């Protein structure tokens, strides 16, 4: 793996997005051909990530957030240093636009008021496009003010590797349960917590998504529903 990373770095791409393989055979049926026992476990995946991180930094790349790397003069690095880095479901970006329009079957759009997804199969999508009466949208989710607040908090945490909770708390939103849950991350050396300020340590960088998940009330609700026997969406593993 280290040699593969060196070969890629030798091409000197300005940016690298490095994602772990997501084994989701319940969604991607072709993955059922891969025996799960043959895949590396969490400890092995962490070791692979650490090795890759070491090689890329030795090749002159700067770590950006959770899973991106860039050369020192790249706009991503400058934005990270200035605190203006952004993240959407496509990854890290310097684009400050509040809308992202998805094109094509199954594409997801991010809008100020929420999210929408196009029809997922090609033929019905094409028929909907031919119908001038409407858009080829299959479903949508509206975002509440609370969603926006928590979404902004999570974005800053994942972009800046730290966040001041006090800047996001109000009379209607107090993160008391989340602060209590952060204690275990402190004990594991993954974050530091000083007053209301949460800082991800270098050791904790691979786990920033786990920290961010504490502030996602929708994911908590899904987990609780699953615990009560209610069928709910499944997610790939963080590590």
Number of C-alpha atoms within 10 A of each C-alpha: 11 14 10 10 15 16 11 13 19 10 8 15 12 15 19 18 12 13 10 13 11 13 16 15 14 10 11 10 9 10 14 13 8 11 8 12 7 7 12 11 11 12 10 12 15 15 11 16 19 13 14 19 20 13 18 21 14 12 15 14 25 20 20 24 20 20 17 17 24 22 20 15 11 14 16 25 21 14 17 20 12 10 12 16 24 21 18 12 9 7 12 21 16 15 12 10 10 10 13 16 13 14 12 17 19 18 14 21 18 19 15 12 14 15 17 20 21 21 21 16 11 12 11 13 20 14 11 17 15 12 11 9 8 9 13 23 19 13 11 14 11 11 15 11 9 12 15 14 15 19 16 15 22 24 19 20 22 24 23 21 22 20 21 17 17 12 10 14 16 9 5 6 11 13 16 9 10 16 16 9 13 17 14 11 17 17 10 11 14 20 25 19 17 9 10 14 13 20 21 24 17 12 13 21 21 19 18 24 16 14 22 18 14 17 18 16 13 11 13 13 12 16 16 13 13 14 11 9 8 10 11 13 8 12 10 10 11 12 17
